């Protein structure tokens, strides 16, 4: 399984473990929402921690699958939408403990989370334009200022952990080797509180947000499909699969 779970001390952990880069296929992305929802409904869980093994937190979607099976784009879009929605709607607070690369769908998870704790080597990136796709800006805008989001989106550039902390997108930056320990310690503070109070607080905080991130992401996905039908998207995906680099236009 590319995703596994663990519950201890009122903390439910969801762990991405899918080498080499934790890039999930359409089937896996359609399983994650149910995992998140079930974890949040578990009466023994008061905080959910999403983290990963390997070189980075999440490499997004499996581009090679989309290259071989373009007809799966609708299922993939649905899985991503439901995953981010499930994280945001999870009954209890969700903390993402991230390291290395946080790309594409990884941005969606962090942007939907309540708190992000980052290792010093973490960086956030949305290379959608270079991959012939769209999407993710709605969740990046839940973390960063508007112009920062646009600069990152148009260039495919990286926002490192230190800059993310400076801009208030992450709660704390910790050494890579102590990320899991630090994230669990933060979750333990939350897990020591009343589950009823946490569930109520989460619902209230979601309800007073100024913009509907779920609707925004769904709107973006329409442009993902539009882009996928254009020859430039195919060219971008070919270049990435063949060379690992962006296509020249």
Residue pairs with C-beta under 8 A, 6 or more apart in sequence:
1 17
2 16
2 17
2 18
2 22
2 24
2 28
3 14
3 15
3 16
3 17
3 18
3 24
3 28
3 31
3 32
3 35
4 14
4 15
4 17
5 12
5 13
5 14
5 15
5 35
5 39
6 12
6 13
6 15
7 13
7 39
7 42
7 44
7 45
9 188
9 191
10 44
10 45
10 46
10 47
10 191
10 192
11 45
11 46
11 47
11 48
11 49
11 184
11 187
11 188
11 191
12 39
12 40
12 42
12 45
12 47
12 48
12 49
13 48
13 49
13 50
13 51
14 32
14 35
14 36
14 39
14 48
14 49
14 50
14 51
15 50
15 51
15 52
15 53
16 22
16 24
16 50
16 51
16 52
16 53
16 54
16 57
16 58
17 52
17 53
17 54
18 24
18 28
18 54
19 54
20 54
20 55
21 54
21 55
21 56
21 59
21 101
22 52
22 53
22 54
22 56
22 57
22 58
22 59
22 106
23 58
23 59
23 60
23 61
23 62
23 63
24 32
24 58
24 61
24 62
24 105
25 61
25 62
25 65
25 76
26 61
26 62
26 65
26 69
26 72
26 75
26 76
26 79
27 75
28 79
29 61
29 76
29 79
29 80
29 83
29 105
30 75
30 78
30 79
30 82
31 79
32 79
32 82
32 83
32 86
33 79
33 82
33 83
33 85
33 86
34 86
36 48
36 83
36 86
36 87
36 90
36 94
37 86
37 89
37 90
39 45
39 48
39 90
40 48
40 90
40 91
40 92
40 94
41 91
43 195
45 92
46 92
46 190
46 191
46 192
46 193
46 195
46 198
47 92
47 93
47 94
47 95
47 187
47 188
47 190
47 191
47 198
48 90
48 92
48 93
48 94
48 95
49 94
49 95
49 96
49 97
49 183
49 184
49 187
50 87
50 94
50 95
50 96
50 97
50 109
50 113
51 57
51 96
51 97
51 98
51 179
51 180
51 183
52 58
52 98
52 99
54 100
55 100
55 101
56 99
56 100
56 101
56 102
56 103
56 106
57 96
57 98
57 99
57 100
57 101
57 102
57 106
57 122
58 101
58 102
58 103
58 104
58 105
58 106
58 109
59 101
59 103
59 104
59 106
60 103
60 104
60 105
60 106
61 76
61 80
61 104
61 105
63 131
63 237
63 240
63 241
64 241
65 72
65 76
66 72
66 73
66 76
66 237
67 237
67 238
67 241
70 228
73 224
73 225
73 228
74 225
77 135
77 221
77 224
77 225
80 105
80 108
80 135
80 221
81 214
81 217
81 218
81 221
83 105
83 108
83 109
84 108
84 109
84 111
84 112
84 139
84 213
84 214
84 217
85 112
85 214
87 94
87 109
87 112
87 113
88 94
88 112
88 113
88 206
88 213
88 214
89 206
90 202
91 199
91 202
92 190
92 195
92 198
92 199
92 202
93 114
93 115
93 190
93 198
93 202
94 112
94 113
94 114
94 115
95 113
95 114
95 115
95 116
95 117
95 183
95 186
95 187
95 190
96 109
96 110
96 113
96 115
96 116
96 117
97 117
97 118
97 179
97 180
97 182
97 183
98 106
98 110
98 116
98 117
98 118
98 119
98 122
98 179
99 118
99 119
99 121
99 122
99 176
99 179
100 119
100 121
100 122
100 123
101 122
101 123
101 125
102 110
102 122
102 123
102 124
102 125
103 124
103 125
103 126
103 127
104 126
104 127
104 128
104 131
104 135
104 136
105 136
106 124
107 124
107 125
107 126
107 136
107 139
107 140
108 135
108 136
108 139
108 217
110 116
110 124
110 139
110 143
111 136
111 138
111 139
111 140
111 141
111 142
111 143
111 213
112 139
112 142
112 213
114 202
114 205
115 171
115 186
116 143
116 164
116 169
116 170
116 171
117 170
117 171
117 172
117 173
117 174
117 179
117 182
117 183
117 186
118 161
118 164
118 165
118 170
118 172
118 173
118 174
118 179
119 161
119 173
119 174
119 175
119 176
119 179
120 161
120 162
120 173
120 174
120 175
120 176
121 161
121 176
122 160
122 161
122 164
122 170
122 173
123 158
123 159
123 160
123 161
124 140
124 143
124 152
124 158
124 159
124 164
124 169
125 152
125 156
125 157
125 158
125 159
126 136
126 137
126 140
126 152
126 153
126 156
127 156
127 246
128 134
128 135
128 136
128 153
128 156
128 224
129 153
129 154
129 156
130 156
130 236
130 240
130 246
130 247
131 236
131 237
131 240
132 227
132 228
132 230
132 232
132 233
132 234
132 235
132 236
132 237
133 224
133 227
133 228
133 233
134 220
134 221
134 223
134 224
134 226
134 227
135 217
135 220
135 221
135 223
135 224
136 153
136 217
136 220
137 149
137 153
137 216
137 220
138 213
138 216
138 217
138 219
138 220
139 213
139 217
140 149
140 152
140 153
141 149
141 213
141 216
142 213
143 164
143 167
143 169
144 152
144 159
144 164
144 167
144 169
145 167
148 159
148 167
151 157
152 158
152 159
156 246
159 167
159 169
161 170
161 173
162 173
164 170
164 173
165 172
165 173
171 186
172 182
172 186
174 182
190 198
227 233
232 249
235 247
235 249
236 246
236 247
238 247
239 245
239 246
239 247
239 248
240 246
240 247
